[in-house]
């Protein structure tokens, strides 16, 4: 199980047919190397992250022997790592047609389909894996993840418990069960499952984060904070532990999430980002697109547009009709790797948002859109000033934030770091900061951005223009 709750593919060499288990691969490929040694070299390069070299060998072997499913399959896995999902699907399906007896290959097919949000197709792939070997705990764990994505929560619970029955030391299954119990409001069961995951896998970062969140959900903030303190004792400087400790303890709250935290979270989230948000009824891209339409009317393809915190490019198809130039910026390289195959952006840049906009020539864009990025900023003053500078006079900034319930709070900052790790903002703070930055607030809409833990997340869609 990956840190994001998505079933992870096996290590690259898994899924090879038994006859492929072989000695260590040679370091270099010569004209005299055998076919089998070439395949082993490709797998070695693949494991080392040398994807171009591995892909070249896989393709050469595929041409030499189109009936060997191994280079075909692992080339498909590699294509998925590069964000080339359609080619990955075609290759993995071709390999399964050549040899349907390899469980892990069905599993990989399910992973790719799940990453595309094709839940029913992914379910069929995982079910095929279970038919190959119903005694594999990881298959039932993956089925549990899939059933949870489908909203079939009772089936998800049954699958996780079957995985634990088959492999009582499966920490991932316990961790997944804990997340499900928390979603179902069964907080004490969630705590027990997460504690067991940590017993089986001491120091496991996702289990520690989930345990802290389980305590937070039950309102036991001191115990949640202690989880993060213990984590930092064992792993000093861990950005996730530092961030969540600040959220739970309320001390030394940063003005915005650290770059290292954002990168780690979203690099780990990239493979399942689109599918996960579809399950959460994620509405921010559609809501900001509607706000853009309210300002500009029908798309005219004439604007210079920046997708600020573009992620996997979910806003790209909605913004492209308005743009003669569409650029994206994000801190997560793995998220950008998912955005590139969309082929909607003129440029995609890995950078911190405020610094990126501050380095632009003045008046570079007519429209800046930011969907669910500024919820990782508490203090919005610097980023608002940078956006104003980057906008042409009369240009428009549209963004989403999560709403800070103002009832009974005495927080003078106007924002709060919530225990789930995101910031929320007060309406009066938003107006004050944007006005001070040289922007006029045209609209501040109350919306539900998505569901989380079965409850709607209240937010704001803000539209502001640079004063002439």
C-alpha positions in Angstrom: 0.0 0.0 0.0 1.4 3.4 -0.9 1.3 6.4 1.4 -1.7 7.8 -0.3 -3.9 4.8 0.0 -3.5 3.6 -3.5 -2.4 0.0 -4.2 1.3 0.1 -5.1 2.8 -1.9 -8.0 5.3 -4.5 -7.0 9.0 -3.8 -7.3 10.1 -3.8 -10.9 11.4 -7.4 -11.1 8.3 -8.9 -9.5 5.9 -10.3 -12.0 8.6 -11.9 -14.1 7.9 -15.5 -15.1 9.8 -18.0 -12.9 12.2 -18.8 -15.7 13.3 -15.1 -15.6 14.7 -15.3 -12.1 18.4 -15.0 -13.0 21.9 -13.8 -12.0 22.7 -10.1 -11.6 22.6 -8.1 -14.8 25.7 -6.9 -16.5 26.6 -3.2 -16.1 26.7 -2.5 -19.8 25.0 -3.8 -22.9 27.3 -5.0 -25.7 26.5 -6.4 -29.1 27.2 -9.9 -27.8 24.9 -9.8 -24.8 22.2 -12.4 -24.7 18.5 -11.6 -24.9 18.0 -12.7 -21.3 20.9 -10.6 -20.1 19.6 -7.6 -22.0 16.2 -8.0 -20.2 18.0 -8.2 -16.8 20.0 -5.1 -17.6 16.8 -3.2 -18.6 15.2 -4.2 -15.2 18.3 -3.1 -13.3 18.3 0.3 -15.1 14.6 0.6 -14.4 15.1 0.0 -10.7 17.8 2.6 -10.7 15.5 5.2 -12.2 17.3 5.3 -15.6 14.1 5.2 -17.5 15.3 6.4 -20.9 18.0 3.7 -21.1 15.6 1.0 -19.8 12.8 2.0 -22.2 15.2 1.8 -25.2 16.2 -1.8 -24.3 12.6 -2.8 -23.6 11.5 -1.5 -27.0 14.4 -3.3 -28.7 13.5 -6.6 -27.0 9.9 -6.1 -27.9 10.8 -5.8 -31.6 13.1 -8.9 -31.4 10.4 -11.1 -29.7 6.9 -9.6 -29.7 5.7 -12.9 -28.1 7.7 -12.3 -24.9 5.4 -10.6 -22.5 8.1 -9.4 -20.1 9.6 -6.4 -21.9 6.1 -5.5 -23.0 4.8 -5.5 -19.5 7.7 -3.6 -17.9 7.7 -1.0 -20.7 4.0 -0.5 -19.8 5.0 0.0 -16.1 7.6 2.5 -17.1 5.2 4.4 -19.3 2.8 4.7 -16.4 5.7 6.1 -14.3 6.1 8.7 -16.9 2.5 9.7 -17.0 1.9 8.0 -20.3 -1.2 6.2 -19.1 -2.8 5.2 -22.4 0.4 3.6 -23.8 0.9 2.0 -20.4 -2.6 0.4 -20.5 -2.1 -0.9 -24.1 1.2 -2.5 -23.3 0.2 -4.0 -19.9 -3.0 -5.5 -21.6 -0.9 -6.9 -24.4 1.4 -8.6 -21.9 -1.6 -10.1 -20.0 -3.0 -11.4 -23.3 0.3 -13.1 -23.9 0.5 -14.6 -20.4 -2.6 -14.2 -18.1 -1.1 -16.3 -15.3 1.0 -13.6 -13.6 -0.9 -12.1 -10.7 1.2 -9.0 -10.4 0.5 -8.0 -14.0 -3.3 -7.9 -13.3 -2.5 -5.9 -10.2 -0.4 -3.4 -12.2 -3.3 -3.0 -14.7 -5.6 -2.3 -11.8 -3.2 0.4 -10.5 -3.1 2.2 -13.8 -6.8 2.1 -14.2 -7.4 3.3 -10.7 -5.0 6.2 -11.3 -7.3 7.2 -14.2 -10.4 7.0 -12.0 -11.7 4.0 -14.0 -12.9 2.2 -11.0 -15.0 -0.5 -12.5 -12.3 -1.5 -14.9 -9.8 -1.4 -12.1 -12.1 -3.7 -10.0 -12.1 -6.2 -12.9 -8.3 -6.2 -13.0 -8.0 -6.8 -9.3 -10.6 -9.5 -9.4 -8.7 -11.2 -12.1 -5.6 -11.1 -9.9 -7.6 -12.7 -7.1 -8.7 -15.5 -9.5 -5.0 -16.2 -10.2 -4.3 -16.6 -6.5 -7.0 -15.9 -3.9 -4.5 -16.6 -1.0 -2.5 -13.5 -1.6 -3.1 -10.9 1.1 -1.9 -8.0 -1.0 -4.6 -8.8 -3.6 -7.3 -8.5 -1.0 -5.7 -5.3 0.4 -5.8 -3.8 -3.1 -9.4 -4.8 -3.5 -10.2 -3.1 -0.3 -8.6 0.1 -1.5 -10.6 -0.2 -4.7 -13.9 -0.9 -2.9 -13.4 2.1 -0.7 -12.8 4.3 -3.8 -16.1 2.9 -5.2 -17.9 3.8 -2.0 -18.5 0.1 -1.2 -17.3 0.5 2.4 -18.6 -2.7 3.8 -16.9 -4.6 1.0 -13.7 -2.7 1.6 -13.8 -3.6 5.3 -14.3 -7.3 4.4 -11.4 -7.2 2.0 -9.0 -5.6 4.5 -10.0 -8.1 7.2 -9.5 -11.0 4.8 -6.0 -9.6 4.0 -5.3 -9.5 7.7 -6.6 -13.0 8.2 -4.3 -14.3 5.4 -1.3 -12.3 6.6 -1.7 -11.2 10.3 1.5 -9.1 9.9 0.3 -7.1 7.0 0.8 -3.5 8.3 -0.6 -1.9 5.2 -3.9 -3.7 5.6 -4.1 -2.6 9.2 -3.3 1.0 8.2 -5.9 0.9 5.4 -8.5 -0.6 7.8 -7.7 2.2 10.3 -8.4 4.9 7.6 -11.6 3.2 6.7 -12.7 3.0 10.4 -12.0 6.7 10.8 -14.1 7.5 7.7 -17.0 5.4 9.1 -16.7 7.3 12.4 -15.5 4.3 14.3 -12.7 6.2 16.0 -11.6 3.7 18.6 -11.4 0.9 16.0 -9.3 3.2 13.9 -6.9 3.9 16.7 -6.5 0.1 17.4 -5.8 -0.6 13.7 -3.3 2.2 13.4 -1.5 1.2 16.6 -1.3 -2.4 15.3 0.2 -1.1 12.0 2.9 0.7 14.0 3.6 -2.4 16.1 4.1 -4.4 12.9 6.1 -1.6 11.1 7.7 0.6 13.8 8.6 4.1 12.5 6.3 3.7 9.4 5.6 7.4 8.5 2.1 6.9 6.9 1.0 4.9 9.9 2.2 7.6 12.3 0.5 10.3 10.3 -2.7 8.3 10.3 -2.5 7.6 14.0 -2.1 11.3 14.7 -5.1 12.1 12.5 -7.2 9.4 14.3 -6.5 11.1 17.7 -7.3 14.5 16.1 -10.6 13.1 14.8 -11.6 12.0 18.3 -10.7 15.5 19.6 -7.7 14.1 21.6 -5.3 16.8 20.5 -2.7 16.2 23.2 -2.3 12.6 22.2 -2.2 13.6 18.5 0.6 16.1 19.3 2.5 13.4 21.2 2.4 11.1 18.2 4.2 13.8 16.2 6.6 14.6 19.0 7.6 10.9 19.1 8.0 10.9 15.4 10.3 13.9 15.5 12.3 12.3 18.2 13.0 9.4 15.9 13.2 11.4 12.7 14.3 14.9 13.6 13.4 17.5 11.0 10.7 15.4 9.3 8.6 18.0 7.5 5.3 16.2 7.8 5.7 15.6 11.6 6.7 19.2 12.1 3.8 20.6 10.2 1.2 18.4 11.9 2.7 19.1 15.3 2.3 22.8 14.8 -1.3 22.2 13.7 -2.2 20.1 16.7 -0.2 21.9 19.4 -0.9 25.4 18.1 2.7 26.5 18.7 5.3 27.8 16.2 2.7 27.8 13.4 4.5 28.6 10.2 3.2 31.4 7.9 2.8 28.8 5.2 3.5 25.1 4.7 7.2 24.4 4.2 8.3 23.6 0.7 9.6 20.2 1.9 6.2 19.4 3.4 4.3 20.3 0.2 6.8 18.4 -2.0 6.7 15.3 0.1 2.9 15.2 0.4 2.2 15.8 -3.2 4.9 13.7 -4.7 3.5 10.8 -2.7 -0.1 11.7 -3.7 0.6 12.2 -7.4 -0.2 8.7 -8.8 -3.7 8.6 -7.2 -4.5 12.3 -7.1 -7.1 12.6 -9.8 -8.9 9.4 -8.8 -8.9 10.2 -5.1 -10.3 13.7 -5.7 -13.1 12.3 -7.9 -14.2 10.1 -5.0 -14.1 13.2 -2.7 -16.4 15.0 -5.2 -13.7 17.6 -5.7 -15.3 20.7 -7.1 -12.6 23.4 -6.9 -11.5 23.3 -10.6 -15.1 23.5 -11.9 -15.9 26.3 -9.4 -12.9 28.4 -10.3 -13.7 27.8 -14.0 -17.2 29.1 -13.5 -15.8 32.2 -11.8 -13.5 32.8 -14.8 -16.6 32.4 -17.1 -18.4 34.9 -14.9 -15.7 37.5 -15.6 -14.9 36.8 -19.3 -18.0 35.1 -20.7 -17.4 32.8 -23.6 -13.8 31.7 -24.1 -11.9 33.7 -26.7 -8.4 32.1 -26.6 -6.8 35.5 -26.1 -5.6 35.6 -22.5 -2.2 35.0 -21.0 -3.0 32.5 -18.2 -1.1 31.1 -15.2 -2.3 28.0 -13.5 -0.8 28.7 -10.1 -0.3 25.4 -8.3 -1.4 23.4 -11.4 -0.8 19.9 -9.9 -1.7 17.2 -12.4 -3.4 19.8 -14.6 -7.0 19.3 -13.6 -7.7 23.0 -14.4 -5.9 22.8 -17.7 -8.8 21.6 -19.9 -11.1 24.3 -18.3 -8.6 27.1 -18.8 -7.1 26.3 -22.2 -10.1 27.7 -24.2 -9.5 31.1 -22.7 -5.7 31.1 -23.3 -3.4 32.1 -26.1 -0.7 31.1 -23.6 -1.2 28.7 -20.6 1.6 28.2 -18.1 1.6 26.0 -15.0 3.8 26.1 -11.9 3.9 23.6 -9.0 6.3 22.5 -6.3 5.8 18.7 -6.9 7.8 17.3 -9.8 5.7 14.1 -9.8 2.5 16.1 -10.1 4.0 18.0 -13.1 4.9 14.7 -14.6 1.2 13.8 -14.6 0.3 17.2 -16.1 2.7 17.0 -19.1 0.9 14.3 -21.0 -2.2 16.5 -21.1 -0.3 18.7 -23.6 -2.3 21.8 -22.7 0.4 23.9 -21.2 3.0 26.0 -23.0 5.4 25.7 -20.0 5.3 23.7 -16.8 7.7 24.9 -14.1 8.8 23.4 -10.8 9.0 26.3 -8.4 7.6 27.8 -5.2 4.6 30.0 -6.2 5.5 33.3 -4.6 9.1 33.3 -5.7 8.1 32.3 -9.2 5.7 35.2 -9.5 8.1 37.6 -8.0 10.7 36.7 -10.6 8.3 37.3 -13.5 8.4 40.5 -15.6 5.7 42.8 -14.4 2.2 42.4 -16.0 3.1 38.9 -17.4 -0.5 37.5 -17.2 -4.1 38.6 -17.8 -5.5 35.8 -15.6 -4.0 33.9 -12.6 -6.0 30.9 -11.3 -5.2 28.9 -8.2 -7.4 26.0 -7.2 -6.7 24.6 -3.7 -3.1 25.8 -3.5 -3.5 28.8 -1.2 -4.9 26.5 1.5 -1.2 25.7 2.1 -0.5 29.3 2.8 -1.5 31.0 6.1 -0.2 34.5 5.6 -1.4 35.5 2.1 0.3 38.9 2.0 3.4 38.0 0.0 1.6 35.8 -2.5 -1.1 38.4 -3.0 1.5 41.1 -3.7 3.4 38.8 -6.1 0.2 38.0 -8.0 -0.7 41.7 -8.3 2.7 42.4 -9.8 2.4 39.5 -12.2 -1.0 40.7 -13.4 -1.6 43.3 -16.1 -3.7 46.2 -15.0 -7.3 45.1 -15.0 -6.2 41.4 -14.9 -8.0 38.9 -12.8 -7.0 36.6 -9.9 -9.3 33.7 -9.1 -8.6 31.3 -6.3 -10.1 28.9 -3.7 -9.4 28.7 0.0 -11.0 26.8 2.9 -13.3 28.8 5.2 -12.3 29.7 8.8 -15.4 29.5 11.0 -15.4 32.9 12.7 -17.7 31.9 15.5 -16.1 32.5 18.9 -12.5 32.9 17.6 -10.1 35.4 18.9 -7.3 34.8 16.4 -5.9 38.1 15.2 -4.1 36.6 12.3 -7.2 35.9 10.2 -6.1 32.3 9.4 -5.6 29.0 11.2 -3.6 25.9 10.5 -6.0 23.1 10.9 -5.0 19.6 12.3 -5.5 18.1 8.8 -2.6 20.2 7.6 -4.3 22.9 5.6 -5.0 26.5 6.4 -8.4 28.1 6.5 -9.0 31.9 6.2 -11.5 34.4 7.4 -13.5 36.5 4.9 -12.4 39.8 6.4 -8.8 38.7 6.3 -9.1 37.9 2.6 -10.6 41.3 1.8 -8.0 43.1 3.8 -5.0 41.3 2.3 -6.2 41.6 -1.3 -7.1 45.3 -1.0 -3.7 46.0 0.5 -2.0 44.3 -2.4 -3.7 46.5 -5.0 -6.6 44.2 -5.9 -10.3 44.9 -5.8 -12.5 42.0 -4.6 -15.2 41.4 -7.2 -16.7 38.3 -5.7 -16.3 36.1 -2.6 -18.6 33.0 -3.0 -19.5 30.5 -0.2 -19.1 27.0 -1.6 -18.5 23.4 -0.8 -15.1 22.4 -2.2 -15.3 18.6 -1.6 -16.3 16.1 0.9 -13.9 14.8 3.6 -14.7 12.3 6.3 -18.3 12.2 4.9 -18.7 16.0 5.5 -18.6 18.9 3.1 -15.6 21.2 3.3 -16.7 24.8 3.3 -14.7 27.2 1.2 -14.6 30.4 -0.7 -14.1 31.1 -4.4 -12.5 34.6 -4.6 -12.4 36.8 -7.7 -10.2 39.9 -7.6 -8.9 42.3 -10.2 -5.8 44.4 -10.3 -6.7 48.0 -10.0 -5.9 50.2 -13.0 
